[in-house]
Amino acid sequence: MPTGLPPTFVGLENYRAILGLPELYVSLQRTFTYAFIAVLIKAVFGLGVALLLNQEFRGRGFLRGIAIIPYALPPFICAILFWFVYAYHGIGNIILEAFGLSPIHWLGYDHAMFSVILVNVWHGWPFFFLGFLVGLQAIPVELYESAVVDGASSTQKFRHITLPLLKPVFFVVCGLSLMWTMGDFVTPWFMTGGGPLDATLTIPIASYKLAFLTRLDIPLASVYNVTVLPLYLLLIYYIVKKLEVGT
């Protein structure tokens, strides 16, 4: 807590204190759940759309332009837009009722994490789409033409040509997005503030609360973020290795 006194070196005391905070383990679990599920959905959806819009058809350029609109919006605007979706009489429950399902409390404890992940997916999937589309266009057409001559099916071409050649792009895009999603503060904070009952308490939000809302302890909050530093370093090392392989 700030006291107005000169800073004092406390050694590893803040690390000892942080390991005793129950919210540390809750926020780690919430952060990994939020980041890994969101990245998985964005990767699958982004790859599907990239494969679709890599085909030749009329209006393809227009659809490519439409697809990147969510990524062009600031995260807090996306969060505000989804407030209208998640309202009890909002678009989300209207769709559920159209299929004969009961309305739900989207930002309640049981659904809050899923709802926040959905906002992150909607905002971030175009990054995957663009990365995969660039990767697809870099694959030589001659490979597919040779596969057709050899009688390969569409599934075989995807499995033996597209996926192996997209692998470096896949790991780089997923690695970058994983780091950004783990550090995402705006989306969960604007949607739920980390609640209800810590259901969406990710590490950035827990750190912010320690620094400015609960303990007013900025040094302790700074140490909080160090808990995910080893994973960040591992991801950076992995991305660099993949980039070296691709060069």
GUKOL-103498 format. One record per residue (C-alpha): z, y, x; residue number from 0; residue in three letters. Coordinates in steps of 0.1 Angstrom, whole numbers, plus 5000, padded with zeros to 4 digits. Layout:
% residues N
+------+-------+------+-----+-----+
:   up : north : east :   n : res :
+------+-------+------+-----+-----+
:    Z :     Y :    X : NUM : ALA :
...
+------+-------+------+-----+-----+
This chain:
% residues 247
+------+-------+------+-----+-----+
:   up : north : east :   n : res :
+------+-------+------+-----+-----+
: 5000 :  5000 : 5000 :   0 : MET :
: 4992 :  5035 : 5014 :   1 : PRO :
: 5023 :  5053 : 5026 :   2 : THR :
: 5010 :  5083 : 5045 :   3 : GLY :
: 5024 :  5068 : 5078 :   4 : LEU :
: 5002 :  5060 : 5108 :   5 : PRO :
: 4984 :  5026 : 5106 :   6 : PRO :
: 5004 :  4998 : 5121 :   7 : THR :
: 4989 :  4967 : 5138 :   8 : PHE :
: 5003 :  4937 : 5119 :   9 : VAL :
: 4984 :  4909 : 5136 :  10 : GLY :
: 4976 :  4880 : 5113 :  11 : LEU :
: 5001 :  4890 : 5086 :  12 : GLU :
: 4974 :  4900 : 5061 :  13 : ASN :
: 4957 :  4867 : 5065 :  14 : TYR :
: 4990 :  4849 : 5059 :  15 : ARG :
: 4996 :  4870 : 5028 :  16 : ALA :
: 4961 :  4864 : 5015 :  17 : ILE :
: 4965 :  4827 : 5017 :  18 : LEU :
: 4995 :  4829 : 4994 :  19 : GLY :
: 4977 :  4847 : 4966 :  20 : LEU :
: 4968 :  4824 : 4938 :  21 : PRO :
: 4938 :  4846 : 4928 :  22 : GLU :
: 4922 :  4838 : 4961 :  23 : LEU :
: 4915 :  4802 : 4951 :  24 : TYR :
: 4905 :  4811 : 4916 :  25 : VAL :
: 4881 :  4837 : 4928 :  26 : SER :
: 4866 :  4814 : 4954 :  27 : LEU :
: 4859 :  4788 : 4927 :  28 : GLN :
: 4845 :  4814 : 4903 :  29 : ARG :
: 4823 :  4829 : 4931 :  30 : THR :
: 4808 :  4796 : 4941 :  31 : PHE :
: 4802 :  4786 : 4904 :  32 : THR :
: 4786 :  4820 : 4897 :  33 : TYR :
: 4764 :  4820 : 4928 :  34 : ALA :
: 4752 :  4784 : 4930 :  35 : PHE :
: 4744 :  4780 : 4893 :  36 : ILE :
: 4727 :  4813 : 4891 :  37 : ALA :
: 4706 :  4806 : 4922 :  38 : VAL :
: 4697 :  4772 : 4910 :  39 : LEU :
: 4684 :  4785 : 4877 :  40 : ILE :
: 4666 :  4814 : 4893 :  41 : LYS :
: 4649 :  4790 : 4918 :  42 : ALA :
: 4637 :  4766 : 4891 :  43 : VAL :
: 4625 :  4793 : 4867 :  44 : PHE :
: 4609 :  4814 : 4894 :  45 : GLY :
: 4590 :  4785 : 4908 :  46 : LEU :
: 4578 :  4775 : 4873 :  47 : GLY :
: 4565 :  4810 : 4866 :  48 : VAL :
: 4550 :  4813 : 4901 :  49 : ALA :
: 4530 :  4781 : 4895 :  50 : LEU :
: 4518 :  4793 : 4861 :  51 : LEU :
: 4508 :  4828 : 4873 :  52 : LEU :
: 4491 :  4814 : 4904 :  53 : ASN :
: 4464 :  4800 : 4881 :  54 : GLN :
: 4432 :  4818 : 4874 :  55 : GLU :
: 4432 :  4832 : 4838 :  56 : PHE :
: 4425 :  4864 : 4820 :  57 : ARG :
: 4455 :  4888 : 4819 :  58 : GLY :
: 4471 :  4873 : 4849 :  59 : ARG :
: 4476 :  4906 : 4867 :  60 : GLY :
: 4492 :  4921 : 4836 :  61 : PHE :
: 4517 :  4893 : 4833 :  62 : LEU :
: 4526 :  4895 : 4870 :  63 : ARG :
: 4534 :  4932 : 4865 :  64 : GLY :
: 4555 :  4924 : 4834 :  65 : ILE :
: 4574 :  4897 : 4852 :  66 : ALA :
: 4589 :  4919 : 4878 :  67 : ILE :
: 4603 :  4945 : 4854 :  68 : ILE :
: 4638 :  4930 : 4853 :  69 : PRO :
: 4640 :  4932 : 4891 :  70 : TYR :
: 4630 :  4968 : 4890 :  71 : ALA :
: 4659 :  4978 : 4868 :  72 : LEU :
: 4693 :  4987 : 4884 :  73 : PRO :
: 4719 :  4959 : 4878 :  74 : PRO :
: 4742 :  4981 : 4857 :  75 : PHE :
: 4712 :  4988 : 4833 :  76 : ILE :
: 4707 :  4951 : 4829 :  77 : CYS :
: 4744 :  4947 : 4821 :  78 : ALA :
: 4742 :  4974 : 4795 :  79 : ILE :
: 4711 :  4959 : 4779 :  80 : LEU :
: 4729 :  4926 : 4776 :  81 : PHE :
: 4758 :  4942 : 4758 :  82 : TRP :
: 4734 :  4944 : 4728 :  83 : PHE :
: 4726 :  4907 : 4733 :  84 : VAL :
: 4762 :  4896 : 4735 :  85 : TYR :
: 4776 :  4917 : 4706 :  86 : ALA :
: 4789 :  4895 : 4678 :  87 : TYR :
: 4760 :  4908 : 4656 :  88 : HIS :
: 4737 :  4911 : 4685 :  89 : GLY :
: 4704 :  4894 : 4695 :  90 : ILE :
: 4721 :  4864 : 4710 :  91 : GLY :
: 4739 :  4854 : 4678 :  92 : ASN :
: 4709 :  4862 : 4656 :  93 : ILE :
: 4689 :  4837 : 4676 :  94 : ILE :
: 4716 :  4811 : 4673 :  95 : LEU :
: 4718 :  4816 : 4636 :  96 : GLU :
: 4680 :  4813 : 4633 :  97 : ALA :
: 4684 :  4778 : 4647 :  98 : PHE :
: 4712 :  4770 : 4623 :  99 : GLY :
: 4740 :  4773 : 4649 : 100 : LEU :
: 4772 :  4792 : 4645 : 101 : SER :
: 4777 :  4826 : 4663 : 102 : PRO :
: 4798 :  4825 : 4694 : 103 : ILE :
: 4819 :  4851 : 4714 : 104 : HIS :
: 4796 :  4854 : 4743 : 105 : TRP :
: 4821 :  4872 : 4765 : 106 : LEU :
: 4851 :  4851 : 4755 : 107 : GLY :
: 4869 :  4828 : 4779 : 108 : TYR :
: 4848 :  4798 : 4772 : 109 : ASP :
: 4814 :  4814 : 4775 : 110 : HIS :
: 4820 :  4844 : 4798 : 111 : ALA :
: 4809 :  4828 : 4830 : 112 : MET :
: 4777 :  4814 : 4814 : 113 : PHE :
: 4769 :  4848 : 4799 : 114 : SER :
: 4774 :  4867 : 4832 : 115 : VAL :
: 4753 :  4841 : 4850 : 116 : ILE :
: 4725 :  4847 : 4824 : 117 : LEU :
: 4725 :  4884 : 4832 : 118 : VAL :
: 4722 :  4877 : 4869 : 119 : ASN :
: 4694 :  4852 : 4863 : 120 : VAL :
: 4675 :  4876 : 4841 : 121 : TRP :
: 4677 :  4904 : 4867 : 122 : HIS :
: 4671 :  4882 : 4898 : 123 : GLY :
: 4645 :  4856 : 4890 : 124 : TRP :
: 4615 :  4879 : 4898 : 125 : PRO :
: 4626 :  4879 : 4934 : 126 : PHE :
: 4621 :  4841 : 4934 : 127 : PHE :
: 4589 :  4844 : 4915 : 128 : PHE :
: 4575 :  4869 : 4941 : 129 : LEU :
: 4586 :  4848 : 4971 : 130 : GLY :
: 4571 :  4816 : 4957 : 131 : PHE :
: 4539 :  4833 : 4946 : 132 : LEU :
: 4533 :  4846 : 4981 : 133 : VAL :
: 4541 :  4812 : 4995 : 134 : GLY :
: 4517 :  4795 : 4970 : 135 : LEU :
: 4489 :  4819 : 4979 : 136 : GLN :
: 4494 :  4811 : 5016 : 137 : ALA :
: 4486 :  4774 : 5011 : 138 : ILE :
: 4450 :  4767 : 5021 : 139 : PRO :
: 4428 :  4759 : 4992 : 140 : VAL :
: 4410 :  4733 : 5013 : 141 : GLU :
: 4441 :  4711 : 5012 : 142 : LEU :
: 4439 :  4709 : 4974 : 143 : TYR :
: 4401 :  4703 : 4975 : 144 : GLU :
: 4405 :  4674 : 4999 : 145 : SER :
: 4433 :  4660 : 4977 : 146 : ALA :
: 4409 :  4661 : 4947 : 147 : VAL :
: 4382 :  4643 : 4967 : 148 : VAL :
: 4408 :  4616 : 4975 : 149 : ASP :
: 4416 :  4613 : 4938 : 150 : GLY :
: 4451 :  4628 : 4939 : 151 : ALA :
: 4467 :  4638 : 4906 : 152 : SER :
: 4483 :  4672 : 4898 : 153 : SER :
: 4517 :  4657 : 4903 : 154 : THR :
: 4507 :  4642 : 4937 : 155 : GLN :
: 4493 :  4675 : 4948 : 156 : LYS :
: 4525 :  4693 : 4939 : 157 : PHE :
: 4547 :  4667 : 4955 : 158 : ARG :
: 4528 :  4661 : 4988 : 159 : HIS :
: 4512 :  4696 : 4993 : 160 : ILE :
: 4529 :  4724 : 4974 : 161 : THR :
: 4565 :  4714 : 4978 : 162 : LEU :
: 4564 :  4706 : 5016 : 163 : PRO :
: 4545 :  4738 : 5024 : 164 : LEU :
: 4568 :  4759 : 5002 : 165 : LEU :
: 4600 :  4745 : 5018 : 166 : LYS :
: 4605 :  4773 : 5043 : 167 : PRO :
: 4600 :  4800 : 5016 : 168 : VAL :
: 4624 :  4781 : 4993 : 169 : PHE :
: 4652 :  4780 : 5018 : 170 : PHE :
: 4648 :  4816 : 5029 : 171 : VAL :
: 4646 :  4829 : 4993 : 172 : VAL :
: 4675 :  4808 : 4981 : 173 : CYS :
: 4697 :  4817 : 5011 : 174 : GLY :
: 4692 :  4854 : 5007 : 175 : LEU :
: 4698 :  4853 : 4970 : 176 : SER :
: 4729 :  4832 : 4975 : 177 : LEU :
: 4744 :  4858 : 4998 : 178 : MET :
: 4735 :  4886 : 4974 : 179 : TRP :
: 4748 :  4868 : 4943 : 180 : THR :
: 4781 :  4859 : 4960 : 181 : MET :
: 4785 :  4896 : 4968 : 182 : GLY :
: 4774 :  4908 : 4934 : 183 : ASP :
: 4800 :  4932 : 4920 : 184 : PHE :
: 4781 :  4952 : 4894 : 185 : VAL :
: 4771 :  4925 : 4870 : 186 : THR :
: 4804 :  4907 : 4864 : 187 : PRO :
: 4824 :  4940 : 4866 : 188 : TRP :
: 4803 :  4958 : 4840 : 189 : PHE :
: 4802 :  4927 : 4817 : 190 : MET :
: 4838 :  4915 : 4818 : 191 : THR :
: 4858 :  4933 : 4845 : 192 : GLY :
: 4866 :  4898 : 4860 : 193 : GLY :
: 4881 :  4886 : 4827 : 194 : GLY :
: 4890 :  4874 : 4803 : 195 : PRO :
: 4920 :  4856 : 4820 : 196 : LEU :
: 4901 :  4856 : 4853 : 197 : ASP :
: 4873 :  4836 : 4839 : 198 : ALA :
: 4848 :  4857 : 4859 : 199 : THR :
: 4871 :  4868 : 4887 : 200 : LEU :
: 4847 :  4867 : 4917 : 201 : THR :
: 4857 :  4877 : 4952 : 202 : ILE :
: 4842 :  4912 : 4951 : 203 : PRO :
: 4861 :  4919 : 4919 : 204 : ILE :
: 4894 :  4904 : 4931 : 205 : ALA :
: 4891 :  4925 : 4963 : 206 : SER :
: 4884 :  4957 : 4943 : 207 : TYR :
: 4914 :  4951 : 4921 : 208 : LYS :
: 4937 :  4945 : 4951 : 209 : LEU :
: 4925 :  4977 : 4967 : 210 : ALA :
: 4924 :  5001 : 4937 : 211 : PHE :
: 4941 :  4986 : 4906 : 212 : LEU :
: 4970 :  4962 : 4913 : 213 : THR :
: 4984 :  4964 : 4948 : 214 : ARG :
: 4966 :  4994 : 4961 : 215 : LEU :
: 4964 :  4976 : 4994 : 216 : ASP :
: 4931 :  4983 : 5011 : 217 : ILE :
: 4938 :  4963 : 5043 : 218 : PRO :
: 4947 :  4932 : 5023 : 219 : LEU :
: 4916 :  4937 : 5002 : 220 : ALA :
: 4895 :  4940 : 5033 : 221 : SER :
: 4908 :  4907 : 5046 : 222 : VAL :
: 4900 :  4892 : 5012 : 223 : TYR :
: 4863 :  4895 : 5018 : 224 : ASN :
: 4866 :  4878 : 5052 : 225 : VAL :
: 4873 :  4845 : 5034 : 226 : THR :
: 4836 :  4841 : 5027 : 227 : VAL :
: 4825 :  4853 : 5061 : 228 : LEU :
: 4820 :  4817 : 5075 : 229 : PRO :
: 4797 :  4808 : 5047 : 230 : LEU :
: 4777 :  4840 : 5052 : 231 : TYR :
: 4773 :  4833 : 5089 : 232 : LEU :
: 4762 :  4798 : 5081 : 233 : LEU :
: 4736 :  4810 : 5057 : 234 : LEU :
: 4723 :  4836 : 5081 : 235 : ILE :
: 4720 :  4810 : 5108 : 236 : TYR :
: 4702 :  4787 : 5085 : 237 : TYR :
: 4677 :  4814 : 5074 : 238 : ILE :
: 4670 :  4824 : 5110 : 239 : VAL :
: 4663 :  4788 : 5119 : 240 : LYS :
: 4639 :  4785 : 5089 : 241 : LYS :
: 4621 :  4817 : 5099 : 242 : LEU :
: 4618 :  4804 : 5135 : 243 : GLU :
: 4602 :  4772 : 5121 : 244 : VAL :
: 4578 :  4792 : 5100 : 245 : GLY :
: 4565 :  4813 : 5129 : 246 : THR :
+------+-------+------+-----+-----+
